């Protein structure tokens, strides 16, 4: 499943902030009018969706391993320890992406405010030689080498 189509825990918030479904936001993000903030929000949202998918996979694997109908002889403490470590890493990643996304949403300009193009003015220098100034006599000639 693509991170674009995978659901995430912030999809409803993004819909509120931007006023469009997440699928439409991804379409807008590849267009010429896409803001840098929208592109960053969607990158973080994609990372979050993947982290949440990992959390779900590990949780489901642990639930399956611990199901009451399972044979107790099939339980592996090593497998459960590995799953616990994997779950911890996935939850840390999820929390980090949510925190970064929350910060970005708080600090970005409102979506209705269009970015104004920046116009850089660079000073120009122009120099001209006066026609009255004669060129030096040796200008452009190579220096004679001495033996």
Beta strands, then each sheet from edge to edge (+ up, - down):
end
